[in-house]
Amino acid sequence: MAAKLGILGSGNGSNMEAIADACQRGQLPAEVAIVLSDVSDAPILARARERGIQACQIDPGHFRSKLSDEAEQQIIDTLKAAQIDWVILAGFMRIIKSDFLRAYPERIVNIHPSLLPSFPGLNAPQQALDYGVGVTGTTVHIVDQGIDTGAIIAQEPVRVQSDDTPERLHQRIKETEHQLYPQALSELITGRIQVTGRTITRST
Ligand code: GRF
């Protein structure tokens, strides 16, 4: 049976669309069963609904960078009711706390627009330009209690160009993400990649 994915995002939803497209093409043996957002007018919700995917906003509570306990519980309950197997973060701008991690152990995945452990946190393309690196990229990782610190599943470099702005660099990173994220999820979901703590085992 196809794995059921629950996607959480706060913004545009281009990665959500890349994942949903890969499912439709049969490249990813999964189904995007639900999309949740902490932002009521986030384009990710409209883009999901256009595709016939159930999409809901959850009131995040009054913190800026985390969810209230109630909001987190509501998200967990919604995902469990939808029988979600994997939680996929795609531009979700809030920290995941331990109750949520315990509800989906090693089953919450994130994509970050840098080659971790360089440039974790906010505005990674801007951080890369400020530092002056020649190469940055994107990383798919398991979510743990830290910020962008979990076990690394896949990475892909993106070259920085001399006339890059943060927006232009981020756009090229996203184009790479749209290939990498579905591929990495396919390997995880089919068990070709196994995760134990920080150890990743690949079967041939
Ligand atoms: C991506 O660059 C992802 O790496 C980061 O947030 C961005 C989300 O973009 N975590 P989108 O909403 O998928 O277009």
Residues whose N, C-alpha, C, O or C-beta is under 5 A from the ligand:
A	BS01	GRF	G11 N12 G13 S14 N15 M16 A90 G91 I111 H112 P113
